[in-house]
Amino acid sequence: MAFLDFLRPKPAVKTLTFSGPIFIKENSSTKNQIEKLEKWRELIVPEQTERITREIKMLTSGLNGEKTVAYELKNSYLPILILQDLYFKNQDTAAQIDFVVIATSFILVIESKKLIDDIEVTSKGDFNRCFKTATGLVYKKEGMYNPVTQNQRHVDMLKSLLKERIPILSAQNLEALLKSIVVLANPKTVIQDANAPAEIRDKIIKHDQLINHLKKLQETNTSVLLSEQEMRSIAETLLSSHQEKSFVPAADYRFTVPLCPKCNVPMVRRTAKKGANQGNEFFGCPNFPKCRQIINID
């Protein structure tokens, strides 16, 4: 990939061959994980059903939140490149990023949050989840991880990765290009941030504010401009650096069927259709024909 354009003076107006949003990568890993857990739920011991149901519910909520944000991006009608569900790992550090949006004037890292409860942000920047009665009275507050801080760590990792993979892209340019935002994907969530520090308050928006936020960035953040080639090169770099995340292993659950000795996944009950064992039942690996491990049923 050529990155010589990063050194050249840029015209005030960029010429692009596309006029609307393009998804370079969409989310498939979470959906696959949910489908896997739903299959496992039928195979685990009864006392673990509640646990796996909670896991499915949590993943489904997160996926629905990402779908809401993806819908806004797809309907932005802006010339942007979008990568969804990226996972980077560097030694002991890892980051799972919901969305990276690449435009001519910015690289936006989006953290999507599908929260059921209302959120309070204190003057110190602490986040509290507010639990309410049916009449709207807050009866309990519970601290939660600061999503703005979490997303800034994603930005820092992205900055480090791009500096390493594209040395010609200077730290100064990256500082100007990289931005972050937390998007609340539940329209019913109320965020109480009147007393929040400005640097926190300005980095949290509702999903229906996302398109205007993108337009504002496009209009005001113009100190560094990218060509289409540079936009696509950055997208390709992020895509090639993405790793498939390993989810909850089967070993974390107890099943009513054996695990494949090779693949460590729940096996499937099957019946031999031919040969000397025709009619006999056995457990086979669900990854057949890639894996041909079997366990006979006595």
Summary of the structure (lengths in Angstrom):
residues: 298
radius of gyration: 23.6
end to end distance: 58.7
largest distance: 76.3
contacts: 852
relative contact order: 0.16
helix: 36%
strand: 25%
